Amino acid sequence: MRRCIVLATTALLSLGGWLIAPPARAAVGDGSPSDTNISFVGRWNSTNTSAYVPYWAGAYLRVGFTGRTVKLRQRNAVDLWASVDGRAFTAYGKVSGTVDLTPAGLASGNHTLIVSYRQVAGSYTGDAVFQGLVLDAGAATFKAPARSRLIEFVGDSITAGTTSSQLAVTDYGFVTGERLGADHTQIAIGGMCLSETSDGCWAHETRYWMSSGGQAGTDLWNFSRYTPAAVVINLGTNDKSHGVGGTDFQTKYVTFLTRIRAKFPNAKLYAMRTFIGRYAAETKAAVQARNSAGDAAVFYVDTTGWLPADGLSDSVHPNDKGHLAIATKLVPILS
């Protein structure tokens, strides 16, 4: 009798646990946003546990799954890119509802999936919200093979992939990370400066520390959410257009490097020469200042000559060929 009562009580507590636990608590393997088999790389808002929102450029999810098909649950229209089993990314424009990523079906067995949403910024107002996966009956997710490190790329429209064919996905940061077999995130929004300016340039000196860069409020990012092995910075292209003086830029660059070091004590920090050469001397001097202060893990990356003659889509932004050329130069440096 006592044993029956204990078993019955345990069963009731088990059922009750679903009632009192957070509503997003999900079985591992079911493909819901809170499924711990899904890796969310970059800065994601997981406050709503049934709908995760990616911020900044190039954030993505990565997961393994069984079965022959996989679909996405989307809320409203959004542009996204998906890669199954390491194949080239396929673009899906203005999709919503249940989005079939494998219309032709796959061979039975284990598969991997990466999904990246178009960044909601500027004039683009798509609904970048992940509401879960739809799997075959009896199928489940599993943790995709681990990646041993993460690289953070910090910048402006160039680092966000503006004018490349698939935006952040064809950007040098995304491509470099994938080539290195590393996780990666692009903390970038078009038009960003390093410095706050009187004419209102969005600046990393204040917005880098925010979850969404200020696009969805001013909440601060929790830097314990991920720890990069390296931070690659490409800033200064827009500061010049907003009239920031060289001395001021250099001073703020030193401060920016110092603050990032405080967040990531063991990361290697790489300050890139802007591809059109703006503030090259000041960027190099900021690195030397940090080295002189005892930080030997800060490096200047001279990008002179990295872009081929036909590597720009305009006077500033690399095209796909340009981004590939940058990645080809950057991979051996980071490796």
C-alpha positions in Angstrom: 0.0 0.0 0.0 2.8 2.4 1.0 4.7 1.7 -2.2 1.6 2.3 -4.3 1.0 5.7 -2.6 4.6 6.7 -3.2 4.4 5.7 -6.9 1.1 7.5 -7.3 2.5 10.6 -5.6 5.6 10.5 -7.8 3.4 10.3 -10.9 1.3 13.2 -9.7 4.4 15.3 -9.0 5.7 14.5 -12.4 2.5 15.6 -14.0 2.4 18.6 -11.7 5.9 19.5 -12.7 4.7 20.4 -16.2 2.1 22.7 -14.6 4.5 24.6 -12.4 7.6 24.5 -14.6 8.4 27.3 -17.2 6.0 26.9 -20.1 8.8 26.5 -22.6 10.2 23.4 -20.9 10.5 20.9 -23.8 11.6 17.4 -24.2 15.1 17.2 -25.5 14.9 16.3 -29.2 11.5 17.7 -30.0 12.8 20.7 -32.1 11.1 23.4 -30.0 13.1 26.6 -29.3 14.0 25.4 -25.8 15.3 22.0 -27.1 18.8 21.9 -25.8 20.1 20.0 -28.8 19.7 23.2 -30.8 22.7 25.6 -30.6 21.9 29.3 -31.0 25.0 31.1 -32.1 25.3 34.8 -31.7 23.1 37.2 -29.7 19.6 35.7 -29.4 16.7 36.9 -27.2 15.3 33.8 -25.5 12.9 35.6 -23.2 9.9 34.2 -25.0 10.7 30.5 -24.7 8.4 29.6 -27.5 9.9 32.1 -30.0 13.6 33.0 -30.1 14.7 36.2 -31.8 18.2 36.7 -33.3 19.9 40.0 -33.1 22.8 41.6 -35.1 23.9 40.1 -38.3 24.7 36.4 -39.1 23.2 34.9 -36.0 22.2 31.3 -36.7 21.0 28.0 -35.2 22.7 24.7 -35.7 21.2 21.3 -34.9 21.3 17.6 -35.9 18.1 15.7 -36.8 17.0 12.3 -37.9 14.4 11.4 -40.5 14.0 12.4 -44.1 12.5 15.9 -43.8 12.8 19.1 -41.7 10.6 22.2 -41.7 10.6 25.5 -39.8 7.8 27.1 -37.9 7.7 30.8 -38.8 5.4 33.5 -37.6 5.3 36.2 -40.2 7.2 36.8 -43.4 11.0 36.8 -43.2 14.0 36.1 -45.5 16.3 33.3 -44.3 19.0 31.0 -45.5 19.3 27.3 -44.7 22.0 24.7 -45.2 21.4 21.0 -44.8 24.3 18.6 -44.4 26.9 21.2 -45.1 25.6 22.0 -48.6 25.5 25.6 -50.0 22.9 27.8 -48.3 19.5 28.0 -50.0 17.7 31.4 -49.9 14.0 31.5 -48.8 12.4 34.9 -49.4 9.4 36.2 -47.5 8.4 32.9 -46.1 6.0 32.3 -43.2 4.1 29.5 -41.5 5.5 26.0 -42.0 8.6 26.3 -44.3 9.7 23.0 -45.9 13.5 23.0 -46.1 13.7 19.5 -47.7 10.9 19.3 -50.3 12.7 16.5 -52.2 13.3 14.5 -49.0 16.6 13.1 -47.7 18.0 9.7 -47.3 17.1 8.2 -43.9 19.7 8.8 -41.2 21.4 11.6 -39.4 21.5 15.1 -40.8 22.6 18.6 -39.8 20.9 22.0 -40.3 22.0 25.6 -40.1 19.5 28.4 -40.4 20.3 32.1 -40.5 17.7 34.9 -40.7 18.1 38.2 -42.4 19.0 40.9 -40.0 16.1 43.2 -39.0 17.7 46.6 -39.5 17.4 49.7 -41.6 14.5 49.4 -44.0 14.1 45.6 -43.6 11.3 44.7 -41.2 11.0 40.9 -41.6 9.8 38.8 -38.7 13.0 37.0 -37.6 11.5 34.7 -35.1 12.3 31.0 -34.7 9.3 29.0 -33.4 10.7 25.5 -33.8 11.2 22.6 -36.2 8.8 20.1 -37.6 10.3 16.6 -37.9 9.1 13.3 -39.3 7.0 11.1 -37.1 9.4 9.3 -34.8 12.3 11.5 -35.7 14.2 13.7 -33.2 17.0 16.2 -32.9 20.5 15.6 -31.7 23.4 17.8 -30.8 25.4 18.6 -33.9 29.2 17.9 -33.7 30.7 20.4 -31.4 32.8 23.3 -32.7 35.7 24.0 -30.4 35.8 27.8 -30.6 33.8 30.9 -31.5 35.0 34.0 -33.4 33.2 37.3 -33.0 33.4 39.8 -35.9 32.7 43.4 -35.0 31.9 46.0 -37.7 29.5 47.9 -39.9 27.7 47.2 -43.2 30.8 45.6 -44.6 30.9 43.0 -41.7 27.1 42.7 -42.1 27.5 41.6 -45.7 25.7 44.5 -47.4 25.6 44.2 -51.2 26.9 40.6 -51.1 24.5 38.0 -52.7 23.3 36.5 -49.4 24.2 39.3 -47.0 25.6 38.1 -43.8 25.9 34.5 -45.0 28.2 35.5 -47.9 30.2 37.9 -45.7 33.8 37.4 -45.0 33.1 36.8 -41.3 30.6 34.0 -41.9 32.7 32.5 -44.6 35.9 32.6 -42.5 34.2 31.0 -39.5 32.8 28.2 -41.6 36.1 27.5 -43.3 37.8 27.3 -39.9 35.1 24.9 -38.6 34.4 27.5 -35.8 31.2 29.1 -34.6 31.0 32.7 -35.5 28.9 35.8 -35.0 28.8 39.2 -36.7 28.2 42.1 -34.3 27.4 44.6 -37.1 24.7 46.9 -38.4 24.9 49.0 -41.6 26.2 52.5 -41.0 27.8 52.0 -37.7 30.8 54.0 -36.4 33.2 53.3 -33.6 32.6 56.8 -32.2 29.4 58.6 -31.0 29.0 61.7 -33.2 27.0 64.8 -33.0 25.0 63.9 -36.1 23.9 60.6 -34.6 26.0 57.8 -36.1 25.2 54.6 -34.3 28.4 53.7 -32.5 29.9 50.6 -31.1 31.4 52.5 -28.2 27.9 52.5 -26.8 25.8 49.9 -28.7 28.2 47.0 -28.8 27.4 46.3 -25.2 23.6 46.0 -25.9 21.7 42.8 -26.8 20.3 44.3 -30.0 22.5 47.3 -30.5 19.6 49.4 -29.4 17.2 48.3 -32.1 14.9 46.4 -29.7 15.6 48.4 -26.5 18.7 49.3 -24.6 19.1 46.1 -22.5 22.7 45.1 -22.0 24.0 41.9 -23.4 25.0 39.1 -20.9 28.6 38.5 -21.9 28.6 35.2 -20.1 26.4 33.8 -22.8 29.4 33.0 -25.0 33.1 33.5 -24.8 35.0 34.0 -28.1 38.5 32.7 -28.8 39.0 35.8 -31.0 37.4 39.1 -31.7 38.0 40.6 -35.1 37.2 44.3 -35.4 36.8 46.3 -38.7 35.7 49.8 -37.8 36.5 53.3 -39.1 35.0 53.4 -42.6 31.9 55.4 -41.4 33.6 57.5 -38.7 35.5 59.4 -41.4 32.3 60.3 -43.2 30.9 61.7 -39.9 33.9 63.9 -39.3 35.7 62.1 -36.5 39.2 63.4 -36.1 42.2 61.0 -36.1 43.3 61.6 -32.5 39.8 61.2 -31.2 39.3 58.0 -33.2 42.6 56.5 -31.9 41.7 57.4 -28.3 38.3 55.7 -28.6 39.8 52.7 -30.3 42.1 52.2 -27.3 39.2 52.5 -24.9 37.1 50.0 -27.0 39.9 47.4 -27.0 40.4 47.9 -23.3 36.7 47.4 -22.5 36.5 44.3 -24.8 39.6 42.8 -23.0 37.8 43.3 -19.7 34.9 41.2 -21.0 37.0 38.5 -22.6 40.3 38.2 -20.7 41.7 35.3 -22.8 40.5 36.2 -26.3 42.9 37.3 -29.1 41.8 40.7 -30.4 42.5 41.6 -34.1 42.1 45.2 -35.3 41.8 45.3 -39.0 42.9 48.1 -41.3 39.7 49.3 -43.0 39.8 48.0 -46.6 39.9 51.5 -48.1 42.6 52.5 -45.6 40.7 55.0 -43.4 42.4 55.5 -40.0 45.0 52.9 -40.8 47.7 54.7 -38.8 45.4 55.4 -35.9 44.2 51.8 -35.7 47.8 50.5 -35.7 48.7 53.0 -33.0 45.8 51.9 -30.9 47.0 48.3 -31.0 50.5 49.4 -30.1 49.2 51.4 -27.2 47.5 48.3 -25.8 50.7 46.2 -26.4 52.6 48.8 -24.5 50.1 48.6 -21.7 51.0 44.9 -21.4 48.3 43.3 -23.6 50.3 41.1 -26.0 47.2 39.4 -27.4 46.1 42.4 -29.5 47.1 42.4 -33.1 47.0 44.8 -36.1 45.9 43.2 -39.4 47.2 45.1 -42.4 44.6 44.5 -45.2 46.5 46.4 -47.8 46.0 44.7 -51.2 43.5 42.2 -49.9 40.7 43.2 -52.3 41.0 42.4 -56.0 40.3 45.1 -58.5 36.9 43.7 -59.1 36.2 42.9 -55.5 33.9 45.8 -54.7 30.2 46.3 -55.7 30.5 50.0 -55.1 33.3 52.3 -53.8 33.2 50.7 -50.3 31.3 47.4 -50.0 32.9 44.1 -51.1 31.0 41.8 -53.5 31.0 38.0 -53.2 34.5 37.8 -54.8 35.8 40.5 -52.4 34.5 38.7 -49.3 36.0 35.4 -50.5 39.3 37.1 -51.0 39.2 38.6 -47.5 38.3 35.3 -46.0 41.2 33.6 -47.9 43.6 36.1 -46.3 42.0 36.0 -42.8 41.7 32.2 -42.4 45.5 31.6 -42.0 45.8 34.5 -39.6 43.1 33.2 -37.3 44.1 29.6 -37.6 
